Amino acid sequence: MLLLCAALALGASGQQASPAEPASRPASRPATRPAAAAGRPVRVTVLLTDGKSFRGKLLELDDARLTLQIGPDRKVIPLRQVKPANVYAIRRRLIDPRSAADRMALGRFCLASHLPTFARREFSAAVELDPSLKAEVESLLAEAVAALHPNCEPATDEQAAANRRRSDAMAAKARPYSGDLRAVETKCFVLYTAHPKGADTGFATLCEKAYAALAEQFGVPASRNIWAGRLAVFLFAESEQYTRFARENGQRAMETAGAYYHHDGEGFVYIAMNRSWFGKTFEELLVHEMTHAFACRYLTNRSLPKWVDEGLAEYMAAELVPGWLASRRDEAAAKQVAEHGADASHVFTDLKMDAFDYGVAQGLVRWLIAKDRKAFVRFVGKLKEGKPSEKALRETFGLTHESLLRLWRQAAQDAADR
């Protein structure tokens, strides 16, 4: 999933680095002495991060500084004082726009300078000039993710503190009817639990294990926390407690569910777990809801289309709790389609909260991942950029909703015939 993180971190928000952010130093290159364009000197305007500007003839530009001729004087300006986007604009004037090598070099500069939009522009131009560079570009994007936070809208300390105050207030409001509901902190979670203290370690271990698996699936370094602070998980000891909590927090539709997650679109996310479920079912529900929470915070706060969101949550639940309910839903849906000709075309636009539709959604996601994991990564990346699912599917797999369904149905039929 590394490619997804890089491609989205570089493109989902469509934003540049802040003008006040100093440019990082790219890989070392020889000094550039600009040649005159058509016999004319290259004159540039240099914009500094402190608001000052200078205009003159560009004499020299390397990885650390540029030199201007301003009247009779020479002025040497360290690049760390120049706005990164301005450095990019100057460098762009000096390259041969028809040279794929020059475009690649400029794209690398943009990566190092935290200019994702411009990096993508230069890499795209390079690939258009020389399609053989596509793999190299993908590799560069994959490597870049190691230096980027997986969330394009990282939380500030103030946001994390505000989210904690909000979850603490929710817990305080629930204590009169849920007993102790004490807070147990782990690296990435704050668990508000009404269960006996002896269960704390088990719950904490399960949450961190699920997070580690999700991080690995999405190519996020295990040391990184994508939540805005810690993810709040409310663990109720009685179903009545869960039901009242859901009602008081505006989630009446979830009152009888086994669990639910909620996000406000601004970085606050929480999960509520019903006492009604135990053992593997509880683990499966937790993984399912945590996948939703993870996906909504991953890279941007934009939600995935419902069929992908539920299909991915079911896929992760089946992978981490094998042989249980999610796995059975996948198998049962495939059998209904293969042996009884059940119609599943509605799942792309009107996914129902039932076993068949969830099984179909999981089957479609599972087929795409098995077909080409990297293409699936790019597919989800385009969804997080805001593209409609069929357009993203066509751009990454060359498929429509109809052709994807047909191929999955054929795979289910082939499996039934064996």
N, C-alpha and C positions, 0 to 999 in steps of 0.2 A: 504493500500500500504506500510505499514511499513516494511513488510518482504522483499519486493523488495529492498528497500533502504539499509537494513542491508546486505542482501545476496550479493548485487552488490558491496556495499562499501567494503565488506570483500573479494570479489573475482574478480571483473572485471579487475582491473589493474594487479593483481598478484604480487604486490610489497610489500616489507616489509617496516617497519619504517626505517628512516635513522639511520645508525649506531651511529650517534652522539646524537640521541634522547634518553633521559633518560627513563628508564622503569617506567611506572606508577605502583603504589602499588596495587596489587590485593587484593581481599577480604582476611581478616585476616585468617591465618591458624596456627596451631601449628608449632613450629620449627621442622625442619627436620634434624635428625642426620643420615647421610648416613651409611648404613651397608656395610661391605666389600663385594665385589662381588667375589664369589667363594674363599673366604679366602684372597683376595687381597684388599689393600686399593684403594679407588676411587681417582685416580689422574686426575686433570683437569687443563686446561689452561684457565685463566681468562683474557679476553680482555677488557681493559678500553676504555672509550670514548675519552680519551686524547692520545690514541695510545700506551700506555704502556701495558705490559702484565706480568702475573705472572703464574708460574706453581708450583703446590704442591699437597699435600694430602688434600682432602676436609673433614673438620672436622664437619662443621655445615652450614646449609643453612636455612634461614627463609625469611619472607617477606621483611625484611629491609636490611639484610647483609649476607655475607658469611664469613666463617673463614677457612683459609688455614694453613697447617703446611708446612713451607718452611725451610727445614733443621732443626735447633734447635729452630727456631722462629715460633711464631704464628702471622698471619696477618689477621686483620679484615678489610673487604672491604665493604663499603656501596653499595647496589645494584644500587643506582642512578648513580654510577660512572662506572657501567659495561654496555657494549652494550646489549640491550634487547635480540637480537638473541642469544648471547652467554649465557645469563641466561637461555633461553629456552633450548639450547643444553645441558646444565648441568642438568637442571631439568629432561629432557627426559631420561638421563642415570639412574636416580634414581627411575623411576616408573616401575611398572610391565606392559609391553606392552600388556599383555593379560587381563588386568583389565579395564573394561569399565569405572569404577569409577575414576581410575587414569587418563585415557585419557580425561574424562570430566573435571577433575580438572585442567589438563594442558591446555586444550582448554580455560577454563575461565581465566587462567593466561595470555594466549596469547591475548585474547580480551582486558584485562586490560592493557597490555603492547603494544598495537597497533601493533600486529603482525598478520595481517589478514590471510595471507597465511598459517601460522602454525596453527592458530586457526581452520581454516577449515579442515586442515589435521587431527588434533586430534579429532575434533567432528565427522568427517567421520569415523574414526577408531572406535570411541566409538559406533556409530550407527551400524556399521558392527558387533561388538561384542554383542550388545544388541539393537535390532531394536525398543524396547519399548522407547528408549531415543529420538526418532526422534522428537516428539512433544516438548520435553524439549529443544532440540537444536534449533528448530525453534523459540521458545520463547526467548531463550538467544540472538539469532541474532536480533530478533525484538526489544528487550530492548536495545541492543547495539547501535541502530541507534540514540537514543537520544543524545549520546555523540559524534556522528560523523557528519561531514558536509556531506550533501547529494551528493556532487560532489567529486568524488575520485581524481579529478585534480583541487583543489581549486585555485582560482585566487589570485595572489599576488597583492599588492597595485600598483606595477609598471605596471602589466598587465591591471588592472582596469583603471589606468590613461592613458595608451596607447590607450585603447579602446575608452575612452572618447575623446581623441584628434582626433582619427580617425573619430568618428561620428560627432564631431564638424566641422571637415574639410569637410565632406560630406555635412553638412548643409550649410556651408559657400559657397561651390561651387554651391549649388542650389538656394541661395538667389536672385541672379540677375534675375531669371525667376519665383520665387515663392513668392515674396513679403517679408514680415517680417520673416517668418519661425523662430519664437523665441523658445527658449528652456524653457520648463516647467518641473521642477524636482519633482518627487514623491519618495517614499521610494525605489522602485525597478526599476523605469523607468525614462528616460529623453525623453520627448515628444517634437519633433520639429514640431510645428504646424503653418500652414498658415491660420487657421480659426480665426474668431473673438475671442477676449479675453473672451467673455462671455461663450464660449464653453469649456474653459480650465478645469474648475472644473468637468464638465461632462465626458470629456475624461479621466482625471486623475482617477476619481472614477471608471469608467468602467475598466480601465487597472488593478487597484489594486484589484478590485472585481474578475476579471478573474484570476489573479495570486493567490489570496487566494483560489479560487475553485480548481485550479490545484494543489496547494500545499496540500490541503486536500485530493484530489484524490490520490496523490502519497505518502502521509504520510510524507510530509516534514513540519517541524515546521514552522508556519506562520512567525516567527521572522527571519527566514533564507532567504538569498537572493542567489539563485543559479547562477545568472548572474555574469559575470566577470566585476563587476562594476554595471552600470544600463543598462537595455535593451533599446536600441534606437528604438523609434517608430516615423516614419515620416508620418505626417498627412497633405496631400495636399488639397488645396481648389479647385483646378481645375484638371480635368483629364489630360490636356496637361502638367501640372507640373509633375504629377506622371509618365506619359509616358517618358518624357525627363529624369527624374531622373533614371528610370529603365534602359534606354538605356545607360546613362553615367556611370552607375555602373555595366555594363556587364550583364544585365538581360533582353535582348531583347525579350526572350520568354514570359516574364511577362508583356510586355507593355500594353496589352489589358486586363489583369486580374484585378480582383477586389482588390487584395492585394497579397503580397508575403513576404516570410521571406528568409533570407540568413544567412548562417554561413560559416566560413572559416576553420572549423575543429580544430581551435586552441583557441576557446573561444570567438571570436568576432561574435556577432549575432545582426541582426537588422530586423525590420519589416517596410514595406512601405504600406500605405493604399491609395487607389484610391478614389477620390471624388465621383465617379459614384454611390456609394452605400450609402444608408441612413438607419436610423432606425434599425430594427431587423436584416436586411441583413448585415449592417455594424458591428453590435455586433457579429453576427455569424462568419463573416469573421475574425474579430479580435481574437475571441476565437480559431478558427481553426488554424490561423497562430501562435498564441501564444503557442498553444499546441505543434506544431512542434518545436518552439524555445525552449520550456521547455524540451521536450523530448530529443533534441539533446544535451542539457547541463546537463541533469539529470544523475548524477553518472559519466559518461564519455562523451567525445565529439563524441562517435561513433553513427552513425545514425541507426535507426531501418529499417528493410525491408520495402519496400514501402507500401505493403498491410497492415501492422500493423501500420505504421506511419500515413497513410491517414485514416485508419479505426478508430484509436484512436482519431485523430483530429476531424473527423466527429462525433464520439460518444460524445466527450466533447462538441462540438457545439450544438448537439441535446439536451444534458442534461442541458446546461446553457441557451439555447434559445429554449425552448420546443415549439413544434407545428409549427416550421418554416421550412426552406428549407432542412436542414440536416435530420430532422425527416421524411420529405416527401420522400427524396431519399431512405432512409432505407425501408420504407413501399412499395415504388414503385418497388424497386429491388426485394424484397421478393415476391411481386405479380407476377412479370414477370417470376420468376423462378418457383413459385408454380403453376401458372395457364397456363403459355405458354411454360414451359420447357426451358427457356433461359439458355444457357451454360455460366457458370461463372468460369470454371476451369482455365482460363488464368490469373485470378487476382493475383495468387501467384507469377507469373513470369513476367507478362506483363500487369500491371495495367494501364488502360487508364484514362486520365483526363476527364471522362464523368460521368454523373449522375448515370448511371447503375453501373459502376465499383466502384464508391465511395460508393454507397448504399450497394453493396455486401460486400465491405471491412468493412464498419461499422457494417453490420449484423453479420459478422464473429466475430469481436471483441466483439460485444454486447453479442453474444451467449456464448463466452468463459468466459466473466466476470460473466454472469448470472449463468453459470454452476458451476464455482468455482473461486471466486475472488482471493483467495490466490494462487491457481495454476496459474492464469493469471499473478499474480505478479511475481511468480518464472519464468514463461515463458519469460516475458519481461526481467527479470534479466539475463537469459541465452543469450538472444539476445544481450544485452548490453555487454556481455562478448565476443561476436563475433561468437556465434554458429549459424549455418544456421537455418532458421525458422522451417523446418520440423523436424530436429533433436531436437530442443528445444521443439517443440510441442509434440514429442513422449516422451521425458523425463518428461514432466510435466503433460500432459493430456492422454498420451498413444494413441495419434492420429497421423495420417498422414494428409497431405493436403487433400487428397481425402476423407478420412473418416470425417474430419471436415466439408468439403463442403456438404457431404451427410447428416450429422446430422443437419446442418443448413437448408438445403433444406427440410428435413422432418419436421422440426419445422415450417418452412414457410408454408408448405402444411397443417399441422395440424391447423395452425392459419386460413388459408383460408377456411378450412372445417367447422370451428365453426361458 
